[in-house]
């Protein structure tokens, strides 16, 4: 019940295209859903995050869509660029009730944007 | 503002040895969490410390331990190393709060031979 399932495992997109990564969770107590971007040799860095009382959040070319009833959320990268090539992780945490920083991560998606 | 600093960046150890990894959080951050990253298992939570107390622990054997000092710096220790402990160990720090961002360090790459 603590798992977060992420798909696809890898993704190849042409420059200018839309990249879509999906995640699903079971634990309805999760109340904070961040997406992290990781480049080789670096630690993950927060890209964008959403709370379950919001259905969509947009920051620049990055959008999170959240479906509370389906327990799913997704990351859309519009106008994908070669510089977006990285590994993306969705995550979830049970922040409000347990006051913890413990993040449960999806398995990751390796995105390659072809020029 | 300096980021999360992890030392050393790389380590090679022999099976059966023990190892200590260090993490200096961002100034003012009192919450420090540790994660293990491997190609097969992804990013897995090890433990979280806040104000020198372990607040949460993941599903790892007792060989994995940690502590936090009064200046919020944290160390994790792995005893009796096994080949399967080879991984990237990441430390993250954050401010206290519901949806505060976790800032990750670059990690320590541990190789057990």
Backbone of each chain as ProteinMPNN parsed JSONL, in Angstrom:
{"seq_chain_A": "XXXXXXXXXXXXXXXXXXXXXXXXXXXXXXXXXXXXXXXXXXXXXXXXXXXXXXXXXXXXXXXXXXXXXXXXXXXXXXXXXXXXXXXXXXXXXXXXXXXXXXXXXXXXXXXXXXX", "coords_chain_A": {"N_chain_A": [[0.82, -1.2, 0.0], [2.148, 1.086, 0.297], [3.343, 1.667, -2.038], [4.34, 3.441, -5.023], [3.507, 3.487, -8.289], [5.085, 3.789, -11.375], [5.056, 4.778, -14.78], [5.913, 5.318, -18.284], [8.819, 3.115, -18.187], [10.889, 3.996, -19.757], [11.264, 6.624, -22.183], [11.054, 8.069, -25.324], [11.162, 11.042, -27.052], [10.466, 13.401, -29.613], [12.084, 16.527, -30.206], [10.24, 19.338, -29.205], [7.932, 17.951, -28.871], [5.377, 16.403, -26.735], [5.943, 15.161, -23.547], [4.843, 12.546, -21.508], [4.356, 11.272, -18.35], [3.277, 8.811, -16.119], [1.804, 8.138, -12.917], [0.696, 6.046, -10.217], [-0.994, 5.472, -7.147], [-1.665, 3.814, -3.993], [-2.16, 4.338, -1.312], [-4.373, 6.24, 0.363], [-3.825, 8.102, 2.224], [-1.705, 9.601, 1.464], [-0.613, 12.877, 0.866], [0.834, 14.735, -0.484], [2.472, 15.349, -3.454], [5.24, 15.222, -5.179], [7.337, 15.853, -8.07], [10.443, 14.792, -9.238], [13.517, 15.617, -10.854], [16.325, 14.131, -12.256], [19.657, 14.364, -13.162], [22.457, 12.653, -14.677], [24.906, 11.747, -12.3], [24.097, 13.58, -10.462], [22.093, 14.637, -7.633], [18.548, 14.088, -7.099], [16.293, 16.721, -8.085], [13.764, 18.964, -7.1], [11.005, 19.393, -9.202], [8.297, 20.091, -9.615], [5.336, 20.238, -7.62], [2.313, 18.912, -6.12], [-0.755, 19.179, -4.298], [-3.491, 17.147, -3.068], [-5.882, 18.556, -3.186], [-5.99, 19.982, -5.415], [-6.476, 19.904, -8.925], [-4.87, 20.347, -11.077], [-1.652, 21.653, -11.833], [0.498, 24.101, -13.035], [3.715, 24.936, -14.151], [5.581, 26.836, -15.995], [6.77, 24.984, -18.684], [6.016, 22.63, -17.559], [3.523, 20.507, -16.272], [1.406, 19.229, -13.787], [-1.07, 16.808, -13.615], [-3.795, 15.791, -11.656], [-5.678, 13.142, -10.424], [-7.791, 12.471, -8.097], [-9.799, 10.588, -7.454], [-9.178, 8.4, -9.028], [-6.737, 7.885, -8.07], [-4.362, 8.674, -9.307], [-1.671, 10.401, -10.918], [-0.022, 12.643, -13.141], [2.77, 13.754, -15.117], [3.258, 16.263, -17.42], [5.294, 17.326, -19.988], [5.611, 19.99, -21.886], [6.482, 21.027, -25.223], [8.999, 19.661, -25.398], [12.511, 19.586, -24.769], [15.95, 18.929, -25.757], [17.556, 19.356, -23.503], [15.916, 18.54, -21.484], [16.284, 15.91, -21.204], [16.612, 13.373, -18.994], [16.27, 11.59, -15.853], [13.134, 11.023, -14.456], [11.278, 11.183, -11.505], [8.351, 10.325, -9.83], [6.772, 10.989, -6.709], [5.507, 10.466, -3.37], [4.123, 11.545, -0.281], [3.103, 11.224, 3.124], [2.294, 13.699, 4.619], [0.845, 15.593, 6.24], [-0.547, 14.284, 8.333], [1.331, 12.647, 9.557], [3.562, 14.102, 9.879], [6.093, 13.878, 8.593], [9.09, 13.625, 6.645], [9.336, 11.578, 4.913], [9.642, 10.245, 1.772], [8.013, 8.392, -0.737], [9.067, 6.862, -3.567], [8.429, 6.571, -7.105], [9.468, 4.21, -9.663], [10.948, 5.506, -11.573], [11.493, 7.254, -14.679], [13.222, 7.226, -17.627], [13.903, 9.77, -19.697], [14.42, 10.612, -23.036], [15.06, 13.167, -25.207], [14.972, 13.735, -28.509], [16.887, 15.622, -30.829]], "CA_chain_A": [[0.0, 0.0, 0.0], [3.044, 2.215, 0.319], [3.994, 1.796, -3.326], [3.942, 4.36, -6.072], [3.864, 2.816, -9.54], [5.383, 4.795, -12.399], [5.229, 4.284, -16.147], [6.705, 4.15, -18.68], [10.174, 3.028, -17.645], [11.689, 4.868, -20.603], [10.439, 7.404, -23.095], [11.806, 8.831, -26.326], [10.277, 12.054, -27.616], [11.128, 14.353, -30.504], [12.116, 17.923, -29.752], [8.997, 20.043, -29.457], [6.802, 17.084, -28.548], [4.891, 16.359, -25.355], [6.336, 13.974, -22.782], [3.838, 12.259, -20.48], [4.753, 10.215, -17.414], [2.135, 8.539, -15.254], [2.022, 7.469, -11.626], [-0.499, 5.62, -9.498], [-0.715, 5.146, -5.751], [-2.737, 3.1, -3.29], [-2.394, 4.874, 0.024], [-5.153, 7.474, 0.3], [-3.306, 9.045, 3.219], [-0.705, 10.454, 0.823], [-1.193, 14.202, 0.688], [1.78, 15.633, -1.143], [2.955, 14.588, -4.602], [6.25, 15.97, -5.937], [8.081, 15.243, -9.163], [11.856, 15.133, -9.192], [14.309, 15.439, -12.075], [17.697, 13.767, -11.9], [20.651, 14.229, -14.223], [23.541, 11.735, -14.284], [25.907, 12.28, -11.386], [23.5, 14.589, -9.586], [20.962, 14.199, -6.842], [17.252, 14.55, -7.625], [15.92, 18.109, -7.787], [12.323, 19.15, -7.207], [10.543, 20.035, -10.433], [6.968, 20.644, -9.38], [4.621, 19.412, -6.653], [0.879, 19.192, -6.047], [-1.52, 18.627, -3.196], [-4.668, 16.484, -3.636], [-7.051, 19.423, -3.309], [-5.836, 20.696, -6.687], [-6.511, 18.916, -10.009], [-3.82, 20.622, -12.045], [-0.724, 22.723, -11.492], [1.383, 24.344, -14.165], [4.863, 25.82, -13.951], [6.298, 26.893, -17.276], [6.408, 23.889, -19.598], [5.711, 21.438, -16.768], [2.174, 20.477, -15.699], [0.951, 18.016, -13.093], [-2.511, 16.562, -13.575], [-4.039, 14.926, -10.503], [-7.015, 12.553, -10.386], [-7.873, 11.914, -6.755], [-10.674, 9.408, -7.407], [-8.463, 7.291, -9.663], [-5.446, 7.77, -7.38], [-3.333, 8.766, -10.34], [-1.2, 11.725, -11.269], [0.878, 12.563, -14.284], [3.604, 14.904, -15.466], [3.301, 16.594, -18.844], [6.334, 18.285, -20.366], [5.263, 20.544, -23.197], [7.612, 21.535, -26.016], [10.169, 18.994, -24.82], [13.801, 20.02, -25.279], [17.041, 17.985, -25.439], [18.003, 19.61, -22.129], [15.004, 17.864, -20.555], [16.689, 14.507, -21.12], [16.971, 13.103, -17.601], [15.377, 10.62, -15.233], [12.078, 11.68, -13.698], [10.681, 10.374, -10.453], [7.228, 10.818, -9.058], [6.897, 10.612, -5.301], [4.352, 10.798, -2.535], [4.369, 11.435, 1.147], [1.995, 11.388, 4.052], [2.936, 14.776, 5.352], [0.056, 16.344, 7.202], [-0.941, 13.504, 9.505], [2.445, 11.982, 10.233], [4.642, 15.078, 10.074], [7.343, 13.236, 8.219], [9.626, 13.948, 5.329], [9.56, 10.335, 4.18], [9.115, 10.215, 0.419], [7.933, 7.114, -1.443], [9.341, 7.188, -4.958], [8.19, 5.661, -8.201], [10.683, 3.56, -10.155], [11.687, 6.404, -12.434], [11.335, 7.21, -16.137], [14.338, 7.845, -18.334], [13.406, 10.51, -20.855], [15.378, 11.083, -24.029], [14.455, 14.061, -26.184], [15.831, 13.743, -29.699], [16.888, 16.93, -31.497]], "C_chain_A": [[0.865, 1.266, 0.0], [3.658, 2.483, -1.049], [3.442, 2.948, -4.163], [4.433, 3.731, -7.371], [3.97, 3.836, -10.653], [5.57, 4.124, -13.752], [5.257, 5.457, -17.13], [8.081, 4.168, -18.024], [11.128, 3.914, -18.442], [10.802, 5.487, -21.67], [11.362, 8.163, -24.041], [10.824, 9.762, -27.026], [11.098, 12.948, -28.546], [11.072, 15.749, -29.889], [10.826, 18.626, -30.157], [7.763, 19.236, -29.118], [6.403, 17.164, -27.075], [5.336, 15.045, -24.7], [5.317, 13.782, -21.668], [4.298, 11.075, -19.646], [3.626, 10.058, -16.39], [2.536, 7.844, -13.961], [0.695, 7.134, -10.979], [-0.107, 5.228, -8.08], [-1.918, 4.457, -5.136], [-3.144, 3.785, -1.991], [-3.121, 6.22, -0.035], [-4.717, 8.495, 1.34], [-2.202, 9.928, 2.641], [-1.345, 11.821, 0.548], [-0.229, 15.215, 0.084], [2.483, 14.827, -2.216], [3.946, 15.431, -5.416], [6.793, 15.16, -7.109], [9.517, 15.741, -9.078], [12.51, 14.822, -10.53], [15.74, 15.139, -11.64], [18.557, 13.622, -13.141], [21.761, 13.302, -13.734], [24.555, 12.419, -13.383], [25.387, 13.323, -10.418], [22.424, 13.96, -8.715], [19.667, 14.685, -7.468], [16.981, 15.995, -7.212], [14.421, 18.269, -8.014], [11.974, 19.937, -8.466], [9.242, 20.788, -10.187], [6.253, 19.711, -8.421], [3.163, 19.836, -6.582], [0.286, 18.569, -4.801], [-2.838, 18.095, -3.731], [-5.915, 17.348, -3.731], [-7.019, 20.252, -4.594], [-5.798, 19.664, -7.81], [-5.405, 19.146, -11.037], [-2.948, 21.767, -11.54], [0.274, 22.873, -12.628], [2.491, 25.285, -13.757], [5.703, 25.783, -15.224], [5.831, 25.784, -18.205], [5.962, 22.625, -18.876], [4.33, 21.557, -16.117], [1.958, 19.154, -14.992], [-0.567, 17.97, -13.214], [-2.78, 15.542, -12.482], [-5.484, 14.458, -10.512], [-7.157, 11.805, -9.074], [-8.703, 10.629, -6.719], [-9.996, 8.182, -8.009], [-7.128, 7.012, -8.981], [-4.305, 7.731, -8.39], [-2.913, 10.219, -10.525], [-0.148, 11.599, -12.362], [1.626, 13.882, -14.472], [3.573, 15.065, -16.978], [4.41, 17.623, -19.054], [6.015, 18.746, -21.773], [6.524, 21.038, -23.902], [8.927, 20.964, -25.478], [11.455, 19.392, -25.549], [14.883, 18.993, -24.954], [17.567, 18.148, -24.018], [17.098, 18.998, -21.083], [15.357, 16.386, -20.38], [17.277, 14.231, -19.741], [16.083, 11.957, -17.114], [14.396, 11.364, -14.333], [11.458, 10.702, -12.707], [9.434, 11.068, -9.908], [7.422, 10.329, -7.622], [5.627, 10.998, -4.567], [4.78, 10.751, -1.084], [3.111, 11.742, 1.934], [2.448, 12.452, 5.03], [2.101, 15.294, 6.506], [-0.206, 15.557, 8.479], [0.258, 12.963, 10.27], [3.643, 12.9, 10.435], [6.009, 14.479, 9.75], [7.798, 13.696, 6.844], [9.806, 12.728, 4.456], [8.851, 10.351, 2.838], [9.117, 8.786, -0.108], [8.051, 7.427, -2.924], [8.824, 6.123, -5.919], [9.522, 5.147, -8.724], [11.498, 4.439, -11.088], [11.403, 6.189, -13.911], [12.517, 7.931, -16.756], [13.811, 8.461, -19.625], [14.566, 10.911, -21.758], [14.624, 11.935, -25.033], [15.422, 14.19, -27.347], [15.735, 15.089, -30.414], [16.229, 16.89, -32.881]], "O_chain_A": [[0.378, 2.366, -0.262], [4.42, 3.438, -1.202], [2.289, 3.362, -4.041], [5.626, 3.475, -7.534], [3.066, 4.646, -10.857], [6.161, 3.05, -13.856], [4.674, 6.501, -16.838], [8.451, 5.147, -17.376], [12.053, 4.507, -17.887], [9.745, 4.959, -22.016], [12.319, 8.81, -23.617], [9.789, 9.327, -27.53], [12.273, 13.214, -28.294], [10.144, 16.096, -29.158], [10.379, 18.525, -31.299], [6.659, 19.779, -29.081], [7.007, 17.89, -26.285], [5.123, 13.962, -25.245], [4.967, 14.731, -20.967], [4.592, 10.004, -20.178], [3.097, 11.04, -15.869], [3.487, 7.063, -13.926], [-0.3, 7.835, -11.162], [0.987, 4.713, -7.849], [-3.028, 4.503, -5.666], [-4.319, 3.808, -1.624], [-2.537, 7.224, -0.442], [-5.192, 9.63, 1.335], [-1.807, 10.908, 3.272], [-2.472, 11.904, 0.06], [-0.469, 16.421, 0.145], [3.027, 13.757, -1.944], [3.541, 16.251, -6.239], [6.711, 13.932, -7.124], [9.778, 16.927, -8.877], [12.114, 13.897, -11.239], [16.292, 15.81, -10.768], [18.235, 12.86, -14.053], [21.984, 13.174, -12.531], [25.006, 13.529, -13.666], [26.154, 13.888, -9.637], [21.91, 12.885, -9.023], [19.685, 15.604, -8.287], [17.384, 16.434, -6.136], [13.877, 17.77, -8.999], [12.553, 20.984, -8.757], [9.115, 21.968, -10.514], [6.532, 18.512, -8.405], [2.813, 20.963, -6.932], [0.773, 17.55, -4.311], [-3.281, 18.56, -4.781], [-6.915, 16.915, -4.303], [-7.882, 21.096, -4.835], [-5.141, 18.634, -7.659], [-5.048, 18.234, -11.782], [-3.427, 22.711, -10.912], [0.826, 21.889, -13.119], [2.254, 26.302, -13.104], [6.432, 24.826, -15.485], [4.638, 25.659, -18.483], [5.571, 21.65, -19.518], [4.009, 22.57, -15.495], [2.282, 18.091, -15.522], [-1.257, 18.955, -12.952], [-2.075, 14.538, -12.385], [-6.407, 15.268, -10.596], [-6.711, 10.666, -8.939], [-8.341, 9.682, -6.021], [-10.213, 7.059, -7.553], [-6.467, 6.018, -9.282], [-3.418, 6.88, -8.333], [-3.701, 11.142, -10.316], [0.526, 10.576, -12.483], [1.182, 14.951, -14.052], [3.832, 14.117, -17.72], [4.455, 18.654, -18.382], [6.136, 17.984, -22.733], [7.504, 21.417, -23.26], [9.848, 21.71, -25.146], [11.482, 19.518, -26.773], [14.753, 18.257, -23.976], [17.981, 17.169, -23.397], [17.466, 18.938, -19.91], [14.802, 15.701, -19.521], [18.31, 14.788, -19.372], [15.258, 11.428, -17.859], [14.787, 12.228, -13.548], [11.159, 9.554, -13.038], [9.467, 12.251, -9.569], [8.152, 9.37, -7.372], [4.793, 11.749, -5.072], [5.688, 10.007, -0.711], [2.197, 12.422, 1.467], [2.923, 12.151, 6.125], [2.594, 15.42, 7.627], [-0.099, 16.097, 9.58], [0.209, 12.833, 11.493], [4.62, 12.524, 11.083], [6.949, 14.568, 10.54], [6.996, 14.1, 6.002], [10.37, 12.826, 3.366], [7.627, 10.456, 2.766], [10.095, 8.057, 0.053], [7.237, 8.168, -3.476], [8.786, 4.937, -5.595], [10.581, 5.592, -8.283], [12.655, 4.121, -11.362], [11.109, 5.074, -14.341], [12.782, 9.094, -16.452], [13.338, 7.761, -20.52], [15.562, 11.475, -21.303], [13.657, 11.476, -25.641], [16.539, 14.685, -27.197], [14.644, 15.633, -30.587], [16.157, 17.914, -33.561]]}, "seq_chain_B": "XXXXXXXXXXXXXXXXXXXXXXXXXXXXXXXXXXXXXXXXXXXXXXXXXXXXXXXXXXXXXXXXXXXXXXXXXXXXXXXXXXXXXXXXXXXXXXXXXXXXXXXXXXXXXXXXX", "coords_chain_B": {"N_chain_B": [[23.52, 30.525, -1.084], [24.666, 27.635, 0.429], [24.357, 24.29, -0.79], [23.134, 20.949, -0.039], [25.611, 18.996, 1.317], [27.493, 16.167, 0.694], [29.775, 13.795, 1.882], [32.186, 11.115, 1.688], [32.417, 11.571, -1.923], [32.824, 9.31, -3.418], [33.355, 5.872, -2.669], [35.145, 2.912, -2.032], [34.774, -0.212, -0.717], [35.477, -3.227, 1.125], [33.82, -6.375, 1.349], [32.287, -7.082, 4.45], [33.508, -5.047, 5.825], [32.979, -1.848, 7.509], [31.252, 1.291, 7.019], [31.115, 4.853, 7.033], [29.071, 7.514, 6.221], [28.712, 10.971, 5.446], [26.643, 13.871, 5.912], [25.931, 17.198, 5.322], [23.461, 19.409, 5.991], [21.444, 21.969, 4.386], [21.848, 25.23, 5.658], [19.925, 25.921, 8.502], [18.055, 23.993, 8.017], [16.476, 21.39, 9.655], [15.571, 18.854, 9.319], [16.673, 15.789, 8.162], [17.002, 13.358, 5.73], [17.71, 10.052, 4.566], [18.429, 8.164, 1.631], [18.579, 5.224, -0.372], [19.797, 4.525, -3.542], [19.444, 2.397, -6.22], [19.864, 0.659, -9.374], [18.034, -1.458, -9.626], [16.149, -1.346, -7.496], [15.455, 1.288, -7.286], [14.782, 4.443, -5.719], [14.984, 4.271, -2.341], [13.709, 4.797, 0.889], [15.639, 5.289, 3.761], [16.085, 6.353, 6.485], [14.905, 9.032, 8.656], [15.872, 11.983, 10.274], [15.259, 14.335, 12.838], [15.94, 17.112, 14.695], [17.956, 15.707, 16.119], [16.756, 13.273, 16.62], [15.576, 10.109, 15.582], [13.026, 10.013, 13.35], [11.645, 8.501, 11.591], [11.776, 5.337, 9.944], [12.958, 3.24, 7.375], [12.533, 0.064, 5.6], [15.014, -1.511, 6.193], [17.824, -3.589, 7.055], [19.23, -3.935, 10.423], [21.884, -3.345, 10.173], [22.182, -0.971, 8.976], [22.441, 2.231, 10.093], [21.99, 5.418, 11.702], [22.672, 8.828, 12.647], [22.12, 12.065, 14.12], [23.542, 15.224, 14.624], [23.852, 18.011, 16.93], [24.126, 20.26, 15.36], [22.672, 19.691, 13.19], [23.936, 18.245, 11.207], [24.398, 15.045, 9.712], [25.088, 11.554, 9.957], [25.426, 8.388, 8.367], [25.746, 4.936, 8.944], [27.0, 1.877, 7.805], [27.305, -1.381, 8.653], [29.235, -4.423, 8.486], [29.487, -4.87, 5.603], [27.823, -5.806, 2.581], [27.817, -7.192, -0.759], [25.518, -6.37, -2.033], [25.016, -3.926, -0.962], [26.117, -2.001, -2.46], [25.621, 1.046, -3.911], [24.082, 4.252, -4.668], [24.073, 6.599, -2.219], [21.897, 8.866, -0.943], [21.336, 11.999, 0.545], [18.922, 14.111, 1.975], [17.729, 17.336, 2.803], [15.43, 19.392, 4.646], [13.199, 22.105, 5.472], [11.124, 22.317, 8.38], [7.767, 21.41, 7.984], [4.629, 21.106, 6.213], [4.531, 20.813, 3.303], [7.11, 21.254, 2.464], [10.04, 21.638, 0.453], [12.257, 18.992, -0.34], [15.668, 18.996, -0.417], [18.202, 17.586, -2.234], [21.457, 16.123, -1.831], [24.455, 15.444, -3.794], [25.105, 12.875, -3.442], [26.7, 9.839, -2.244], [28.692, 7.563, -3.771], [28.829, 4.269, -3.209], [30.799, 1.448, -3.456], [30.967, -1.952, -3.049], [33.272, -4.476, -2.771]], "CA_chain_B": [[23.274, 29.58, 0.008], [25.26, 26.351, 0.092], [23.412, 23.186, -0.863], [23.409, 19.796, 0.797], [26.942, 18.48, 1.018], [27.73, 14.797, 1.131], [31.154, 13.334, 1.754], [32.889, 11.426, 0.451], [31.604, 11.368, -3.131], [33.018, 7.923, -3.852], [33.975, 4.978, -1.682], [35.237, 1.491, -2.355], [34.994, -0.969, 0.514], [35.496, -4.681, 0.991], [32.78, -7.087, 2.098], [32.563, -7.276, 5.864], [33.929, -3.799, 6.458], [31.912, -0.905, 7.79], [31.473, 2.568, 6.357], [30.359, 5.991, 7.565], [28.839, 8.575, 5.24], [28.382, 12.215, 6.119], [25.736, 14.786, 5.219], [25.732, 18.518, 5.926], [22.254, 19.966, 5.374], [21.377, 23.413, 4.154], [21.762, 25.964, 6.909], [18.553, 26.17, 8.935], [17.242, 22.785, 7.833], [16.663, 20.468, 10.771], [15.157, 17.514, 8.918], [17.606, 15.139, 7.243], [16.58, 12.007, 5.36], [18.665, 9.28, 3.764], [17.839, 7.257, 0.655], [19.474, 4.369, -1.146], [19.375, 4.451, -4.943], [20.035, 1.335, -7.021], [19.127, 0.47, -10.63], [16.959, -2.43, -9.5], [15.154, -0.981, -6.481], [15.122, 2.708, -7.347], [15.075, 5.253, -4.536], [14.313, 3.716, -1.169], [13.89, 5.556, 2.118], [16.372, 4.604, 4.829], [15.611, 6.928, 7.743], [14.783, 10.481, 8.746], [16.208, 12.558, 11.566], [14.831, 15.703, 13.106], [16.407, 17.535, 16.027], [18.791, 14.642, 16.691], [15.935, 12.095, 16.9], [15.105, 9.402, 14.398], [11.586, 10.215, 13.292], [11.047, 7.495, 10.723], [12.766, 4.366, 9.501], [12.526, 2.383, 6.286], [12.676, -1.378, 5.786], [16.397, -1.942, 5.986], [18.323, -4.316, 8.237], [19.847, -3.162, 11.487], [23.252, -2.956, 9.8], [22.095, 0.429, 8.546], [22.091, 3.092, 11.224], [22.32, 6.814, 11.472], [22.525, 9.735, 13.78], [22.149, 13.487, 13.766], [24.212, 16.016, 15.644], [23.125, 19.227, 17.338], [24.195, 21.249, 14.267], [21.839, 19.068, 12.142], [24.715, 17.333, 10.364], [23.988, 13.66, 9.936], [25.935, 10.474, 9.45], [24.85, 7.053, 8.346], [26.752, 3.894, 9.066], [26.614, 0.533, 7.375], [28.272, -2.338, 9.183], [29.304, -5.736, 7.83], [29.052, -4.581, 4.243], [27.536, -6.878, 1.634], [27.909, -6.738, -2.148], [24.252, -5.725, -2.374], [24.945, -2.567, -0.398], [26.644, -1.081, -3.468], [24.513, 1.926, -4.294], [24.257, 5.69, -4.448], [23.375, 6.984, -0.997], [21.504, 10.27, -1.051], [20.856, 12.683, 1.73], [18.056, 15.247, 1.648], [17.359, 18.14, 3.965], [14.273, 20.256, 4.421], [12.651, 22.835, 6.602], [9.963, 21.658, 8.961], [6.54, 21.923, 7.398], [3.812, 20.136, 5.495], [4.903, 20.548, 1.907], [8.393, 21.889, 2.171], [10.844, 20.937, -0.531], [13.43, 18.243, 0.082], [16.826, 19.294, -1.251], [19.111, 16.443, -2.218], [22.861, 16.253, -2.154], [24.872, 14.707, -4.99], [25.19, 11.476, -3.106], [27.949, 9.105, -2.083], [28.656, 6.301, -4.529], [29.517, 3.211, -2.462], [31.016, 0.182, -4.162], [31.46, -3.007, -2.156], [33.93, -5.512, -3.597]], "C_chain_B": [[23.816, 28.213, -0.403], [24.185, 25.28, 0.101], [23.752, 22.103, 0.135], [24.742, 19.196, 0.371], [27.11, 17.083, 1.578], [29.19, 14.435, 0.909], [31.292, 11.909, 2.282], [31.976, 11.233, -0.751], [31.673, 9.923, -3.601], [33.749, 7.138, -2.766], [34.025, 3.568, -2.254], [35.597, 0.759, -1.076], [34.928, -2.462, 0.21], [34.356, -5.275, 1.817], [33.205, -7.288, 3.544], [33.023, -6.026, 6.589], [32.723, -2.955, 6.836], [32.27, 0.434, 7.172], [30.602, 3.635, 7.016], [30.28, 7.067, 6.495], [28.348, 9.82, 5.976], [27.506, 13.107, 5.25], [25.627, 16.09, 5.999], [24.536, 19.172, 5.253], [22.395, 21.456, 5.09], [21.18, 24.106, 5.498], [20.306, 26.27, 7.263], [17.63, 24.974, 8.785], [17.525, 21.817, 8.971], [16.248, 19.04, 10.443], [16.149, 16.975, 7.891], [17.119, 13.711, 6.999], [17.658, 11.367, 4.501], [17.915, 8.313, 2.858], [18.939, 6.44, 0.002], [18.932, 4.291, -2.571], [20.151, 3.367, -5.67], [19.241, 1.184, -8.307], [17.923, -0.452, -10.481], [15.825, -2.0, -8.589], [14.762, 0.492, -6.513], [15.554, 3.431, -6.087], [14.278, 4.724, -3.354], [14.705, 4.484, 0.091], [14.597, 4.712, 3.177], [15.891, 5.07, 6.201], [15.599, 8.445, 7.667], [15.115, 10.907, 10.171], [15.711, 13.989, 11.647], [15.229, 16.031, 14.536], [17.05, 16.383, 16.791], [18.025, 13.359, 17.018], [15.515, 11.43, 15.6], [13.58, 9.446, 14.4], [10.888, 9.133, 12.475], [12.143, 6.569, 10.215], [12.169, 3.505, 8.401], [12.794, 0.919, 6.594], [14.067, -1.854, 5.411], [16.871, -2.662, 7.24], [19.041, -3.406, 9.217], [21.293, -2.769, 11.214], [23.311, -1.494, 9.361], [21.649, 1.274, 9.75], [22.489, 4.522, 10.913], [22.263, 7.598, 12.762], [22.57, 11.162, 13.27], [22.731, 14.258, 14.942], [23.434, 17.307, 15.907], [23.154, 20.306, 16.26], [23.446, 20.765, 13.022], [22.627, 18.211, 11.158], [24.363, 15.893, 10.723], [25.028, 12.697, 9.37], [25.095, 9.208, 9.353], [25.99, 6.036, 8.312], [26.185, 2.585, 8.546], [27.692, -0.418, 7.868], [28.199, -3.643, 8.387], [28.792, -5.64, 6.39], [28.866, -5.847, 3.407], [27.614, -6.299, 0.221], [26.667, -5.944, -2.556], [24.083, -4.334, -1.8], [25.528, -1.539, -1.366], [25.5, -0.252, -4.029], [24.969, 3.371, -4.214], [23.434, 6.037, -3.209], [23.153, 8.491, -1.02], [20.977, 10.788, 0.271], [19.997, 13.857, 1.267], [17.759, 16.026, 2.915], [16.174, 19.029, 3.627], [13.949, 21.032, 5.689], [11.488, 22.034, 7.175], [8.71, 22.256, 8.339], [5.884, 20.89, 6.523], [4.36, 19.817, 4.111], [6.199, 21.255, 1.526], [9.223, 20.997, 1.261], [11.998, 20.206, 0.133], [14.545, 18.523, -0.912], [17.833, 18.147, -1.107], [20.55, 16.857, -2.455], [23.191, 15.434, -3.396], [25.073, 13.225, -4.721], [26.604, 10.97, -2.885], [27.796, 7.779, -2.819], [29.484, 5.275, -3.774], [29.605, 1.956, -3.313], [31.61, -0.807, -3.174], [32.019, -4.131, -3.019], [34.313, -6.734, -2.737]], "O_chain_B": [[23.463, 27.694, -1.462], [23.233, 25.337, 0.88], [24.556, 22.309, 1.044], [24.96, 18.925, -0.81], [26.901, 16.839, 2.766], [29.764, 14.74, -0.137], [30.594, 11.529, 3.222], [30.849, 10.765, -0.588], [30.697, 9.382, -4.119], [34.618, 7.65, -2.06], [33.073, 3.098, -2.877], [36.599, 1.067, -0.431], [34.398, -2.889, -0.816], [33.981, -4.732, 2.857], [34.356, -7.627, 3.82], [32.942, -5.944, 7.815], [31.585, -3.304, 6.521], [33.427, 0.692, 6.842], [29.501, 3.355, 7.492], [31.296, 7.478, 5.935], [27.659, 9.729, 6.992], [27.609, 13.102, 4.024], [25.278, 16.094, 7.179], [24.589, 19.462, 4.058], [23.354, 22.101, 5.513], [20.442, 23.627, 6.359], [19.552, 26.801, 6.447], [16.544, 24.947, 9.363], [18.677, 21.464, 9.222], [16.54, 18.118, 11.204], [16.429, 17.622, 6.882], [16.859, 12.959, 7.938], [18.413, 12.047, 3.806], [16.909, 7.722, 3.249], [20.072, 6.897, -0.156], [17.749, 4.023, -2.778], [21.38, 3.413, -5.73], [18.063, 1.539, -8.344], [16.902, -0.249, -11.138], [14.659, -2.264, -8.884], [13.823, 0.893, -5.826], [16.558, 3.083, -5.465], [13.048, 4.731, -3.369], [15.878, 4.779, 0.32], [14.208, 3.577, 3.451], [15.356, 4.282, 6.981], [16.179, 9.057, 6.771], [14.695, 10.275, 11.14], [15.738, 14.742, 10.674], [14.888, 15.305, 15.469], [16.729, 16.126, 17.951], [18.586, 12.45, 17.63], [15.143, 12.102, 14.637], [12.933, 8.974, 15.335], [9.695, 8.882, 12.645], [13.297, 6.973, 10.074], [11.013, 3.09, 8.483], [13.223, 0.569, 7.694], [14.246, -2.535, 4.401], [16.394, -2.394, 8.343], [19.408, -2.275, 8.899], [21.864, -1.954, 11.939], [24.373, -0.871, 9.378], [20.593, 1.031, 10.334], [23.235, 4.786, 9.97], [21.862, 7.097, 13.812], [22.998, 11.432, 12.148], [22.44, 13.968, 16.102], [22.487, 17.639, 15.194], [22.29, 21.183, 16.248], [23.568, 21.347, 11.944], [22.024, 17.511, 10.345], [24.072, 15.571, 11.875], [25.744, 13.014, 8.42], [24.18, 8.985, 10.146], [27.045, 6.269, 7.723], [25.036, 2.235, 8.816], [28.865, -0.264, 7.528], [27.211, -3.915, 7.705], [27.79, -6.257, 6.027], [29.629, -6.808, 3.507], [27.494, -5.09, 0.021], [26.749, -4.981, -3.319], [23.116, -3.639, -2.115], [25.442, -0.336, -1.118], [24.529, -0.793, -4.558], [26.072, 3.677, -3.762], [22.229, 5.789, -3.17], [24.096, 9.278, -1.105], [20.269, 10.096, 1.004], [20.318, 14.516, 0.278], [17.561, 15.44, 3.979], [15.947, 19.372, 2.467], [14.355, 20.679, 6.797], [10.939, 21.163, 6.5], [8.608, 23.473, 8.186], [6.513, 19.907, 6.132], [4.621, 18.655, 3.798], [6.35, 21.777, 0.421], [9.121, 19.77, 1.296], [12.635, 20.725, 1.049], [14.382, 18.309, -2.113], [18.249, 17.795, -0.003], [20.829, 17.811, -3.181], [22.311, 14.804, -3.982], [25.195, 12.421, -5.645], [27.578, 11.603, -3.294], [26.899, 6.985, -2.532], [30.707, 5.395, -3.704], [28.598, 1.468, -3.827], [32.63, -0.533, -2.542], [31.329, -4.669, -3.886], [34.873, -7.701, -3.253]]}, "name": "protein", "num_of_chains": 2, "seq": "XXXXXXXXXXXXXXXXXXXXXXXXXXXXXXXXXXXXXXXXXXXXXXXXXXXXXXXXXXXXXXXXXXXXXXXXXXXXXXXXXXXXXXXXXXXXXXXXXXXXXXXXXXXXXXXXXXXXXXXXXXXXXXXXXXXXXXXXXXXXXXXXXXXXXXXXXXXXXXXXXXXXXXXXXXXXXXXXXXXXXXXXXXXXXXXXXXXXXXXXXXXXXXXXXXXXXXXXXXXXXXXXXXXX"}
